[in-house]
C-alpha cells in the first residue's frame, strides 16, 4: 500500500502533465492527473487529496472557480496555482482564495519540487496539530465540560494516572467537581467495569462512618439487626471514593491507614480479617497540609494517600469555561422542562464572565436550573438573573449583532480602563481579538490567517464554533 500523500494535478495538457510528473519523481508523493474541472471537482468532493496543483486554463471552466469552491467550502486541502499570468493583482486574488503559492510558467523542476515538498510538509504539520487538538484540546472529558488550559492539564493527569494502582488525592473548592473527577479516573482505568463506590465522610454521623466504610456484623451495636457489607467490600475490584476525607475522626483515620497499608480490614464487631482489591481516590475542599499542621489529620495517613495530587481549579480561573458549562446546562434543563431557551444575551455572558462563582460549577448549575424553571424564551436575559449577577446597563457589550467583538470596545467590568499599554485584559479576550483581527486582515481567509498566526486552521474553526455556541 502506498502511504505517500496524494497530489491532484489538474492540467489539460497531457505533455505538460507528463513533464510535471517527471519533476516530482524525487518528491515522496502519489500524483493523480485529471484534465478538466468537472472530474477534478468529483475527486475533491469524494476523495480529497493532500495537495492540488491547479492550472487555471481548463477546457470546461476557469481554475479560479475550483479555487473559489475550495475556499467557500473551507476544505482542508493545500492548493498551488499554476498560471501564465504574472501580476501582483492575480497573486493577491489567488492567496485571498486560499492558495498557498503560485507558479508562473515557465518554471523549472527544482522550483516545483521545492514548492510541493514544502506544501506537503505544511499539510502534514496541520494534520499533526489536528490530531493533537482532538486528543488534548478537548472541550469535554468523562463528565467534565471545559476547554481551558487548566482543564486540559487535568484531563492529561487523569489519563496518565488512571491505569495506576496509586492513590489519588483530589483537592479543590466545593463545587469544582471532585466526584466527577474521581468517576473519570475510574472510567479511564481498567477497573471501569467494576463498582465505583462514593462515600461522603462529612455526611455520615461519626458513630456510623466506620460501619459505612468497613461494614458490621449482626449485633455489633444497637440497631445492627443483621450483618452489612461496607463500602470497601462493595468496591472490591473497583474504586472507592472517600469525599471530604479530612472530616474523618482520628480513630478511624488510624484504621484507614492500616487498611491502605495491608489491604485487609475487620468489620465492626467482627474478628475475621478480610481482604479486598480496591483502588482508593480521596478528596477534600480543605488544605490537607494545614489540617495536618493543626493536628486534625494524621501525617502518616496524609503521605499514604497523597501519592498523586490533583488540584481542581475554581471556575473563576478557567477562562470562558463558565459559558460552555452554562450552555450545556441550559440545553439540558430546557429539554427536561419543555422550555424554548437556546442561548444567552450578550449582557448575560458578560455577567457570567465577571462573576467570581464562589460555589463554582454547582452554583452555576443551580442558577441555570432556576432560570429555566422560572422563565421561558429563546434567550436568557439579564432580568432573569438574580440581582447580584445583573451588571449595570451602562457597561457596553463587547459583541455586535453578529456575535463579533466590537472593535471599539476594549474594556469590561473587571478591567482597569487606562489610555496606555498598562491595560490588563483576560487572556481569552486578547486571543479572540487577535484571531478576529487576523481573519479580517486576510479578508476572512481562515487558512491564510492561521498561517500568519502560525497555528492550524482547525484551531481557528474550533474557537470560532465555541464563540458561537456560548
C-alpha positions in Angstrom: 0.0 0.0 0.0 1.3 3.5 -0.9 1.1 5.7 2.1 2.6 8.7 0.4 0.5 11.9 0.3 -1.8 12.3 -2.7 -1.3 15.2 -5.1 -4.0 16.0 -7.6 -2.6 17.6 -10.8 -5.3 19.5 -12.7 -3.8 20.2 -16.1 -5.5 20.0 -19.6 -2.2 19.4 -21.5 -1.0 15.8 -21.4 2.5 16.8 -22.3 2.8 19.4 -19.5 1.2 16.9 -17.1 3.9 14.3 -18.1 6.6 16.9 -17.6 5.3 17.9 -14.1 5.2 14.2 -13.1 8.8 13.9 -14.1 9.7 16.9 -12.0 8.0 15.3 -9.0 9.7 11.9 -9.2 12.0 12.7 -6.3 9.2 14.0 -4.1 7.6 11.4 -1.9 4.0 11.7 -3.2 1.5 10.0 -5.3 0.4 12.1 -8.3 -3.0 11.7 -9.8 -3.8 13.6 -13.0 -7.1 14.9 -14.4 -7.5 17.2 -17.5 -10.8 19.0 -16.7 -12.6 20.8 -13.9 -15.6 18.6 -13.6 -13.6 15.5 -13.0 -11.4 17.5 -10.6 -14.4 18.6 -8.5 -15.7 15.0 -8.4 -12.4 13.8 -6.8 -12.3 16.8 -4.5 -15.7 16.0 -3.2 -15.2 12.3 -2.8 -11.5 11.7 -2.1 -9.9 14.9 -1.0 -6.1 14.9 -1.7 -3.4 16.5 0.4 -2.3 18.9 -2.3 -3.7 20.3 -5.5 -1.6 21.6 -8.4 -4.2 23.7 -10.3 -3.7 25.0 -13.8 -6.2 27.8 -14.4 -6.7 27.3 -18.2 -9.0 24.3 -18.3 -11.3 23.4 -21.2 -14.6 23.4 -19.2 -14.0 26.1 -16.6 -11.6 28.6 -15.2 -9.4 27.2 -12.5 -10.3 30.1 -10.2 -13.8 28.6 -10.0 -12.3 25.5 -8.4 -10.2 27.6 -6.1 -13.2 29.6 -5.1 -15.2 26.3 -4.5 -12.5 25.0 -2.1 -12.4 28.4 -0.4 -16.2 28.7 0.1 -16.4 25.1 1.5 -13.4 25.6 3.7 -11.9 22.3 2.5 -8.7 21.3 4.3 -6.5 21.0 1.2 -3.5 23.0 0.1 -3.6 24.5 -3.4 -0.7 25.6 -5.6 -1.8 27.6 -8.6 -0.1 27.3 -12.0 -0.6 30.2 -14.4 1.0 32.0 -17.3 -0.2 35.4 -15.9 2.4 37.2 -13.8 0.7 40.0 -11.9 0.5 41.2 -8.3 -3.3 41.6 -8.6 -3.7 38.0 -9.7 -1.4 36.7 -7.0 -3.3 38.5 -4.2 -6.6 37.1 -5.5 -5.2 33.6 -5.5 -3.9 34.0 -2.0 -7.1 35.5 -0.8 -9.0 32.4 -2.0 -6.6 30.2 -0.1 -3.8 29.3 -2.5 -0.6 28.8 -0.5 1.6 29.6 -3.5 1.5 30.2 -7.3 3.9 29.2 -10.1 4.3 31.3 -13.2 5.1 29.5 -16.4 7.7 28.6 -17.4 9.3 27.2 -14.2 12.0 24.5 -13.7 11.7 21.2 -12.0 13.6 22.3 -8.9 11.2 25.1 -8.2 8.2 22.8 -8.5 9.8 20.1 -6.4 10.7 22.5 -3.5 7.3 24.2 -3.6 5.4 20.8 -3.5 7.7 19.4 -0.8 7.2 22.4 1.4 3.4 22.4 0.9 3.2 18.7 1.8 5.2 19.3 5.0 2.9 22.1 6.0 -0.1 19.9 5.4 1.4 17.1 7.5 2.1 19.6 10.3 -1.5 20.8 10.1 -2.8 17.2 10.4 -0.5 16.6 13.3 -1.9 19.7 15.1 -5.4 18.5 14.3 -4.6 15.1 15.9 -3.2 16.9 18.9 -6.3 19.0 19.2 -8.6 16.0 19.0 -6.6 14.2 21.7 -5.6 17.0 24.0 -7.5 20.2 23.3 -11.0 18.9 24.3 -14.0 20.9 25.5 -15.4 17.9 27.4 -14.0 14.8 29.0 -15.6 12.0 31.1 -18.3 14.2 32.6 -16.2 17.4 32.7 -17.0 20.4 30.5 -14.2 22.9 29.8 -11.7 23.8 27.1 -9.4 26.0 29.2 -5.7 25.2 29.5 -6.3 24.4 33.2 -8.7 21.7 32.3 -6.6 20.3 29.5 -3.9 19.7 32.2 -6.5 17.9 34.4 -7.6 15.7 31.6 -4.0 14.6 30.9 -3.3 13.9 34.5 -6.4 11.7 34.8 -5.4 9.8 31.6 -1.9 9.2 32.9 -2.8 8.2 36.4 -6.0 6.2 35.8 -4.2 2.9 35.0 -2.1 3.0 38.1 -3.0 1.5 41.4 -1.6 4.5 43.2 -3.9 6.5 45.5 -5.1 9.9 44.1 -5.7 12.8 46.4 -8.1 15.4 44.9 -8.3 18.9 46.3 -10.4 21.8 45.3 -13.1 24.2 46.4 -16.6 23.0 47.0 -18.5 22.6 43.7 -15.4 22.2 41.4 -16.3 18.6 40.5 -14.3 16.3 42.8 -16.7 13.4 42.5 -16.8 13.9 38.7 -13.0 13.7 38.7 -13.0 10.5 40.8 -15.5 8.9 38.5 -13.5 10.0 35.4 -10.4 8.3 36.9 -12.4 5.1 37.4 -13.9 5.2 33.9 -10.4 5.7 32.4 -8.9 2.8 34.3 -9.0 -0.9 33.7 -11.4 -1.1 36.7 -14.2 0.6 34.8 -16.4 -2.5 34.5 -16.2 -3.0 38.3 -18.0 -0.9 41.0 -17.4 2.8 41.7 -18.5 3.4 45.3 -18.6 7.0 46.6 -18.8 7.9 50.3 -19.1 11.4 51.7 -17.3 11.4 55.1 -18.9 14.7 56.1 -22.5 13.5 55.5 -22.3 10.4 57.8 -22.6 10.6 61.6 -19.3 9.8 63.2 -20.6 6.8 65.1 -21.7 5.2 61.9 -19.0 6.1 59.4 -16.7 3.1 60.4 -19.6 0.8 59.7 -20.3 2.5 56.4 -16.7 2.0 55.3 -15.9 -1.4 56.7 -19.3 -2.9 57.4 -20.5 -4.6 60.6 -21.6 -8.0 61.9 -25.0 -8.7 63.4 -25.3 -7.3 66.9 -22.2 -5.2 66.7 -24.1 -2.2 68.1 -27.7 -1.2 68.9 -29.7 -1.4 65.7 -27.3 -3.8 63.9 -30.1 -6.4 63.5 -28.2 -8.0 60.6 -24.7 -8.1 59.1 -23.9 -5.5 56.5 -21.1 -5.1 53.9 -19.2 -1.8 54.0 -18.1 0.4 51.1 -14.7 -1.4 50.8 -16.4 -4.7 50.2 -18.9 -3.3 47.7 -16.0 -1.6 45.8 -14.0 -4.9 45.5 -12.2 -4.9 42.2 -13.2 -1.3 41.6 -12.7 2.2 43.0 -13.6 3.6 46.5 -14.0 7.4 46.6 -13.8 9.0 50.0 -15.0 12.5 49.7 -14.3 15.1 52.4 -11.8 12.8 54.0 -10.5 15.5 56.3 -13.8 15.2 58.2 -12.9 11.7 59.4 -12.1 11.4 63.1 -8.6 10.4 64.2 -9.5 7.0 65.5 -11.0 5.9 62.2 -8.0 7.5 60.4 -5.7 5.0 62.1 -7.9 2.1 60.9 -8.0 3.5 57.3 -4.2 3.8 57.5 -3.9 0.1 58.4 -6.3 -0.8 55.6 -4.3 1.2 53.0 -1.0 -0.5 54.2 -2.2 -4.1 54.5 -5.3 -4.3 52.2 -7.1 -6.1 55.0 -9.8 -5.0 57.5 -12.2 -6.2 60.1 -15.9 -5.4 60.2 -17.2 -3.5 63.2 -17.8 -6.2 65.9 -16.0 -8.8 63.9 -12.7 -10.7 64.4 -12.2 -12.1 60.9 -9.6 -10.4 58.7 -11.0 -9.8 55.2 -9.0 -8.8 52.1 -10.2 -6.8 49.1 -8.7 -5.3 46.0 -9.7 -1.6 46.0 -8.2 1.5 44.4 -8.7 4.5 46.7 -9.4 8.0 45.5 -10.0 10.7 48.1 -10.9 14.3 48.1 -11.2 17.4 50.3 -12.1 21.1 50.0 -9.7 21.9 52.8 -5.9 22.4 52.7 -4.8 18.9 53.8 -1.4 20.0 54.9 -2.9 22.7 57.1 -5.2 20.0 58.6 -2.0 18.0 59.4 -0.3 21.0 61.0 -3.4 21.7 63.1 -3.4 18.0 64.3 -6.8 17.2 62.7 -5.4 14.8 60.1 -2.7 12.1 60.6 0.5 13.0 58.9 1.3 9.3 58.1 -2.2 8.9 56.5 -1.7 12.1 54.5 1.6 10.8 53.0 0.0 7.4 52.4 -2.9 8.9 50.5 -1.2 11.8 48.9 0.6 9.8 46.2 -0.8 11.5 43.1 -2.1 15.0 43.9 -4.7 16.5 41.6 -6.0 20.0 42.3 -9.2 21.1 40.5 -9.1 24.9 39.6 -12.1 27.1 40.7 -14.4 28.2 37.9 -13.2 31.8 38.1 -9.7 30.6 37.0 -11.0 28.6 33.9 -11.2 31.4 31.3 -14.5 31.1 29.4 -15.4 27.6 30.6 -18.3 29.1 32.5 -20.0 29.9 29.2 -19.5 26.3 27.9 -20.9 24.9 31.1 -23.8 27.3 31.2 -24.7 26.4 27.6 -24.6 22.7 28.4 -26.9 23.0 31.4 -29.3 25.4 29.6 -29.9 22.9 26.8 -30.2 20.0 29.3 -32.7 21.7 31.6 -34.6 23.4 28.7 -35.2 19.9 27.3 -36.2 18.5 30.6 -38.6 21.3 31.4 -40.0 21.7 27.9 -38.7 25.3 27.6 -37.5 27.1 24.5 -34.2 28.5 25.6 -31.3 28.2 23.1 -28.8 30.8 24.3 -27.8 33.8 26.4 -27.8 37.5 25.6 -24.5 39.3 25.5 -25.1 41.1 28.8 -25.7 37.7 30.5 -22.5 36.4 29.0 -20.7 39.5 30.3 -22.2 38.9 33.8 -21.1 35.3 33.8 -17.6 36.1 32.8 -17.2 38.7 35.5 -18.7 36.7 38.4 -16.4 35.1 40.9 -18.6 31.9 41.2 -17.7 31.1 44.9 -19.9 28.0 44.6 -18.1 27.1 41.3 -19.8 24.7 38.8 -22.5 23.6 41.3 -23.6 27.3 41.8 -23.7 27.8 38.0 -25.7 24.6 37.5 -28.2 25.6 40.2 -28.5 29.1 38.7 -29.2 27.8 35.2 -31.9 25.4 36.5 -33.5 28.2 38.5 -33.6 30.4 35.4 -35.1 27.7 33.2 -37.8 26.7 35.7 -38.9 30.2 36.4 -38.7 31.7 32.9 -39.1 30.9 29.2 -38.0 32.4 25.9 -35.3 31.9 23.3 -32.6 33.7 25.2 -31.8 34.1 28.9 -31.9 37.8 29.6 -30.3 39.9 32.3 -33.5 40.5 34.2 -33.9 36.7 34.6 -30.8 36.5 36.7 -30.6 37.2 40.5 -29.9 40.8 41.2 -26.3 40.0 42.4 -25.5 38.9 38.8 -27.1 41.9 37.0 -24.3 44.1 35.7 -25.0 47.8 35.2 -26.7 48.7 31.9 -24.0 51.4 31.4 -21.4 48.8 30.7 -21.2 48.3 26.9 -21.3 44.8 25.4 -18.2 43.6 23.6 -20.4 41.9 21.0 -22.3 43.3 18.0 -25.4 41.8 16.4 -23.3 39.2 14.6 -21.8 38.0 17.9 -18.5 39.5 16.9 -16.4 41.6 19.3 -16.9 45.3 18.6 -13.5 46.9 17.5 -14.1 50.0 19.7 -14.9 48.0 22.9 -11.8 47.4 24.9 -13.0 47.0 28.5 -15.2 45.1 30.8 -16.3 45.3 34.4 -13.0 43.7 35.6 -10.7 45.9 33.5 -8.8 49.0 34.7 -9.5 51.5 31.9 -6.4 53.4 31.1 -5.1 55.0 27.9 -1.7 53.4 27.8 -0.3 49.9 27.4 -0.8 49.0 31.0 -4.3 47.7 30.5 -4.6 44.1 31.5 -7.4 42.0 29.9 -8.4 38.3 30.3 -6.3 36.1 28.1 -9.3 34.7 26.2 -10.4 38.2 25.2 -6.9 39.1 23.8 -6.8 35.8 21.9 -10.2 36.4 20.4 -9.3 39.9 19.3 -6.1 38.8 17.8 -7.7 36.0 15.8 -10.6 38.1 14.5 -8.2 40.9 13.5 -6.1 38.4 11.6 -9.1 37.0 9.8 -10.3 40.5 8.9 -6.9 41.4 7.5 -6.9 38.3 5.4 -10.3 39.0 4.0 -11.9 36.2 6.0 -9.5 33.7 4.6 -9.1 31.4 7.6 -6.3 29.2 6.3 -4.2 32.3 5.5 -5.0 33.9 8.9 -4.0 30.6 10.5 -0.7 30.6 8.6 0.0 34.2 9.6 -0.7 33.3 13.2 1.4 30.1 13.0 -1.5 27.9 14.1 -3.6 25.2 12.4 -6.8 26.3 10.6 -8.7 23.7 12.6 -7.7 25.7 15.8 -9.5 28.8 14.4 -12.5 26.7 13.3 -12.8 25.2 16.8 -12.5 28.5 18.6 -15.0 30.2 16.2 -17.5 27.5 16.9 -17.1 27.8 20.6 -17.7 31.5 20.4 -20.9 30.9 18.5 -22.0 28.1 20.9 -21.5 30.2 24.0 
